[in-house]
Structure formats: C-alpha cells, structure tokens
Amino acid sequence: MSRRIISLVGYSRVGKDTIAEYLKELASFIRVSYADPLRHTCAAKFGIPVCYFFGQDEEGNPFDRTQVHPVYGISYVEMLQLEGT
C-alpha cells in the first residue's frame, strides 16, 4: 500500500481545514497541521491547556484565541506568533 501526502496551502480562512476534514471522512486521510506541534509547545511553555490554542475551552466550547491572557498580557495568537507561526 502506498502512502499519499497531500499538502494544502493558502491564505487564512480559504477552506484548507474544510478540505482536510472532507478528505479525512471521504478517504480516511490523517490530518496533520504545521502549527499543531507549536500549539503543544506553547501550552507547555505557558502552562495553559492545549485546547485553548486549538480554539476551544476545557469543555469543548468555541474559544476566541485573540483574547488577551490575564496573566501574560498577550493573546493566545500572539503566544503562537512568539513561537513561530
């Protein structure tokens, strides 16, 4: 069985995640994001649950990552930018 790697690139909000989810459901592809390891790194570095960097709170509800963290004084997006996204 051969492996297929499909890379989806484009500007923010153009539907890359939508296409990835479609491929995952249609053909059992595995979705891997460039930023996933960075999200985990930020969670460990700042001591914040990783779900916040994925845009969800601890109950799985949507979370706005542009909110400023009360302790660090920067947004969750800015934390990711400091690490390299």
N, C-alpha and C positions, 0 to 999 in steps of 0.2 A: 504494500500500500504506500503510495507516495504522499508526501506532505505538500500542502499548498499554503503558501503565505501570501496573503493579500494585505497590502498596505493602503490605508485610507488617509489621504491628506487633504487639507483645505483650511480655509479660514474658520474662525469660530462661528458656531451656530448655523452651519450649512448642511448638517444632517449626517455627519460621519458616524455618530453613535447610533442613529436610527438605522443606517445601513448595516452596521456591525451587529445590532440586535436581530435584524432581519436574517442575516447570514447565519447567525447562531441558531435561530429557530428553524430555518429552512434546511441547512446542510450540516448542522452540528459543529460549526466552527467554534473556536475558542477565542474570546475577545480579550486582547491584551492592549492596554493603553500605555503609551510612553510615560505618562505622568503618574501611573499607579505606584511605582517604587518611590517617587518623590513624595507622594501623599503619605506613604508609610514612614518615610524618613522624617517628615515634618511632625507627624503625630508623635513619634518617639522623641524628637528633639525638643518640642514644646510641651510634651506631656498632655496632649489633647487626644481624645478618642478619634481614631482614623475616620469614622463615619462623617465627621464634620467636614473633612477635606473632600469627601465624595458628595457633599451637598445634602446630607441627611443628619437629623439629630439622633440621639441614642434610642429613640422609639421608632425610628424609620420615617419620621415626617420630613418633608422638604425643609431645608435649611439654607438660608442666604449666606453664601460664603464671602460676600462683600461686607458683612457685619464686622465691626471692629471688636476684637477680643478685649474684654475688660481689663485684663492684666497686662497684656503685651502692647496694647495701644495701636495695633495694626490689624488689618483684616486677614482672614484665612487665605484669601487670594494673594495678599502681599507676602504672607509667610511662604507660600509656594514659590512666589517670584524670587524671594531671597535664596531659595534652594536651587533655582534654575529653570523653572518653567516659563 
